[in-house]
Structure formats: structure tokens, C-alpha cells
Amino acid sequence: MSEKRINLQNTPDIEGVVARSVSFDSDGVNLKGVLYAPTRVASPFPAVIVTGAWTTIKEQMAGTYARELAARGYAALAFDFRGWGESDGAPRYIEDPKKKTQDITAAIAFLCSLDEIDRHQISGLGICASAGYMAAAVVEKKEFFKLALVAPWLHEPEMAVGIYGGSEKVSKLIASSETENAQSRILLGASVEDESAVMHQVPYYTEPDRGLIAEYDNKFSVASWKPWLTYDAISSAERLTKPLLIVGSPSMALPAGVAAYEARTKAPLQRVWLGEDVSQFDFYDRADVVAKSADAVAAFLADERY
């Protein structure tokens, strides 16, 4: 394996970064997170809330990027959404964009309450599916300073129909999520062998030395299909006025969504595009890709032109 292909495993420790467990309330639900902070600069720190791909938890890509940003001088919060990981909340394992957006708004209220945080310099970083949730939260809450998206998955309902096999299949998935027992019908999130898994033979999620870590729930409630497939992640574009950074590549999962978002927003936009060899999953934990992406995010947040 060449050096550039080394993957970060389970968000390893980084020198100059300290971490502590935190918890905060979101609509009456106790959420658990980890706040990473730099040791080489004084507080109050500029801060970033980091959220990851669908079905994931704080120990995966959210924690990876939070550690990297802390090493670059930012306090960074990674947390588990309600019903996932160590956080409370029932029903569990539902990919609900609206509720996850609410959790992000609770996270910024929590950071604003901490003396060690510069409340005028709190930004959001959304990775993959949570890019839409983070963008919506940044639009909604005036406390957010800037918005950064890495390998964003941004779909609208019409786009989801094409991605998930056509209108008939999507209609059946949505109908399945509206049945009486949908919340208790739990599918396997990812698997190499099980073809019924939501992500069958998908990289990262099915690899024990990458995303398939012990902490990962690896579950998906059937009740997720309606809120996920009917979600419009691009609708926030026209309302976004805060500076926006998008880090991606030609080989990312959904470049069409990025193009649609860019076409509709009038926000100050910076675009950092990596090479053809960088896949969606490389953004999650490939060491050189994470480093380049974190460098781009840190530089954007510090850029006084925005």
C-alpha cells in the first residue's frame, strides 16, 4: 500500500488535541458527543460542529474531521444524533433529516453556552448526507458563522427517484415506511454477504478496519425511507447568505447535487476540487484526502475575506 492510500482507522489520537465527553439536550432528548480542542492555542476557541454520512456515529468520519480541525486550532464537536450511537431517543435508527437538523441547532446552542468557545466564530461542517442537514441548520440559526461541506450528498425528491431505482420502487419504499410496524422493522445497514442490507457490498461501511467499527450501529429503520426519499437537501441554497465552502471531486457520489446547489445559491462560494482518483469513501478516512480537505476547511474558516 502506498503512503497516500493509508486510511485513518477509528479516528486515532492526534498530538496537540484533547478530547472530552459532553452531553446536551435536543428537544428533551439527551445527546452524547465529544468535544475536541487544541492544546497549543488559548481559548476562547473558534469552533466547528462536524456531522457525518447517513447512519453514522461520532466515532466515524465526524470524529475524524473533528480531530483534524482541532489539530488546526479549532474546537470541534462530533456527536451522535438522537436514536443513534450513545445518544438517547426512540424510535431508533431512523434517518430523519428534519430531526437531525434540529439536533444540529441544539448543538450550536450548547457550544454558545461554553466559556471556552468564541460564540461569534462557530461554523458547521457537513459530510456526505448530513451536508443538507447542516446547510439547513446554518440557514436557520443566526449563530452560525460559515458553512463547509465535504463530499456532500445533496438530493431532492426527483433526484432520489432516479438514484433509488425509479418511481415505482421509490413509492414502495415510502409505503413500507408508513406501515404500522415500520419503526420496529430494522434492516442491516451494511453487509458484504447479506443482499437485503441497505448498503450491500459498499466500501468503508463493510470494512472492519474502516467504517465497520464496534461502535457503529449498522442498523436502519424502515421508517427512514419516507423522510429520506422525500427530503429536499437543495432547498436551503436560495436562502443561504453565509460563506460556503464545498470540497469534492469528479468521482464523488453525487456531483449533480452539488451542481444544483451551486446553481441556486447566491452565497459567497469557494470550491476546492480534488482529483479523479478520490472517491466518496476516500473523503471519509483516506489520510491524504482527509488532510487536504481539513486544510481547505481550516483555511476557509480563517479567511477574513469571507
N, C-alpha and C positions, 0 to 999 in steps of 0.2 A: 504494500500500500504506500503510495507516495505521500509526502508530508501534507500536501494540500487537501488530501482526501481524509485526513484524520477527523473523526467525529467526536464531538464532546459527549461524554456519557454521564447521564444523570446529574447534569449541572454541577460539575466539580468545583471545589473551592478555588477562589482566586485570591492571591495575595493582595492585601490592602483593602479588603472588603470584609465587613462584619455583617452578620445577619441575626435577626431576632424574630421570634414568632409573635404575631399580632392577631387580634380579632376585632371585629367591628360589626355593627348592626346594619342590616338592609331590610327594611320593611318588616321588622320583627324577627328576622332570621339571623342567627349568628354565623358570620363568615370568618374563615381562618385564612391567614396569609403569612407571608414572610416579607419583612422589610429589610432590604439590603442597603447598606450605607458605606460611603468611602471613609477610610481612616486617615487619609493624607490631606484632607481639606477640612476647614472649620464649618460648623453649622451656623446659620440655617442653610440647608441644602436646597438647591433646585431639585425637583422631584419628577418622577415618571411613574405612571401606572401602566403596567405591562400585562396584556392579556393574550392568550394563545388560540390555537386552532380549535375547531369544534370537538367536543367530548373530552378535551384535555384538561389537565390539572396543573397546579403551580410548579410541580417538580419537573415538568417537561419544558417546552420552548419558552414559556413565560418566565420561568426561573432562570433559564439560560441567559436570556437577554437582560433580565433584571440584574443579574450578577455582572454582566459585561458593562452595563451602564453605570453601576456603582463603581466599578474599576475606573471609569472615565469621569468620576466626580459627581454623580447624581445619586440621590436616594431613590430607590426603585422598589415598588411594591408589586409582588405577584401574589395572587390569591385564588382560592377555589370559589367558583360561582355556587350559588345555592343549589343543593341537591347533587353536588359533585365533590369528590375528594373528601377532605376533612371537614368541609362546611356542613352545617345543618341544612334542613329544608326537605320537605316532602311535597309531592312525589319526587322521586329521584331519577337522575339520568335523562332529563328532558332538555333538549336543545331548544330553548325558548329565547329568541333574540330580544324580545321586549323585557323579559325579566333579567336577562344578563345585562342589558343596558342599564336597568335600574340598579343592579349591583355595582356597576362602574360608577354611577353617580353617588352611591353610598361610599365608595372607596375614596372619592375626592373629598367628600365631607370629612371623612376620617383623617386624611392627610392634612387638611386645613386645620384640624384641631391639635396638631402636634407642634410644639415649640421649635423642634429641630428642623422643620420644613419651612422653606420660603414659599408662602402661600400665593405669591404673585408669579411663581415660576414652576407651576405644576402642569405637566403635559401628559398626553396619552399616546401610548404605542400599542397598536392593534396588529396582531399577526394572523394571517390567513382569515378564517371565518369571523373572528372577533373584530376584524377591521371595520365591518359595518356597524357593530355594536359600539365600538369606540368612537367612530365618527358621529354617530347619533348622540352619544353622551357629550361629546365635545361641543356639538351644536347646542345642546340643551342647557349645559351648565356654563355660566359665565366665568367660573373659576378656572377653567382650562385655559392654558396659555397657547399651546401649539398642538398639532396633531401629526403623528408619524405612523405610516402604515408599511409593514414589511410583508412581501408576498401576499398582498391582500386578495381574499376571495370575496368579490362583491357581485352578488347576483340580484336580479329582480325576478318576479314570478314567471314572466315569459321566458327569460333565460333559463330558469330552473327546469322548465318543461323540456327544453332541448337537452339539458345535461342529464336529466334523470329518466330518459327513455321515451319521451313523448307524452301527449296529453292523457291518453288512456291509462298509462302506468302511473302517472303522477296523480290522477284522480283516484285511483285505487289506493295509493299510499295515503293520500289525505283522508279518504274514507276510513281506512284502517285506524287512523289516529283519532277518529271521532267516535269509535265504538265505546261501549260502557266500560270495558276492561282494558282499554288502551294503556292507561298509566301503569298497569301491573304487568303488561306484556313487555318483557325485557329481552332485547336481542343482544347477541355478542357484537361488540364494537368492531373488532378487527381479528382476523384469523388467516393463517396460511391454508389450513385444511378445510375449515367449515365454510361452505359456499353460501350459507344463509347469513353469514356475518355482514354487517353493513359495509365494511371495508374488507373485501376478500382479496388477499394477496397484495395488499397495499404496502409499499415500503414505509419505513420508520415505525408505524404503529404495530407492525407484526414482528419487529426485530428486538429481541431482549436486550441487546447492547445499545439500543437507541430509544425508541418511544415505549416499548413494551416493558416498562419497569414495574416493580412490585406494587407501587402506589397507584398506578393507573387503574381506574375503574373498569375500563374496557367493556362498557355496557351502554346500551342505547334504548331508551323507552320508545315504543311505537307511537306514543303520544307526541313525539318530537316532529313527526312528519308534517303536520299542518302548519305549525308556526315556522318551521324551517323553509318549507317549499313555497309558502305564500309571502315570505319576507322580502321586502324591498330594501336592499342594502345601499342602493344608489340614491334613494330619495333625499338623503341629507345633503347631497352635493350642492344643490342650489341655495341651501341655507347656510352653508359653511362660509364663514368670513375669516377665520383664523388661519395662520400659515400652515401649509400642508406639505409634508414630505412623503413621497411614495418611492420605496425601494423594491425593485422587481427584476425580472429577467424575461427574455423571449420565451423561455421554457417553463415559466411558472404555470400554475394550474389554470388560471382564468384571466389571461391578459385582456379579453374582451370586456370584462367587468371594469378593469382599470381604465380602459379607453373610454367607456361610457361615463364613468365618474369624472374623469378629467374633462370630458367634453361639456359636462353640465355645471361644473363648479367655476366660480369666479374668484375663489380664494387664491391668495399668493401661493404658487405651487413650485416646488423643487422636485426634480425627478432624478433618481440615481438608478441606472440600469446596469446589471451585471451581465456576464457573458452567457452565450448559448448553452454552455455546459452546466449551468446552475439550474437545478430542478427545484420544484416546490419544496420537496423534502430536504434538499440541501440547505435551504434557509433556516430549517429548524435546528440543525446541530452540526453541520459541516464547519469545522473550525475556521477555515479561511473565509467562508461566506458569512458566518456569524460575525467575525471580526470586522469585515468590510461594512456589513450592514450596521453594526453598532457604532462604528466610526462615523458613518454617514448620519445616523440619528443624533449622536452627540454633537457633531459639528453643526447640524441644522438647529438644534435647540440653543446652541451658544451663539448663533449668528444674529448679530444685532440689526441686520438689515431687514429681518422679518419681525 
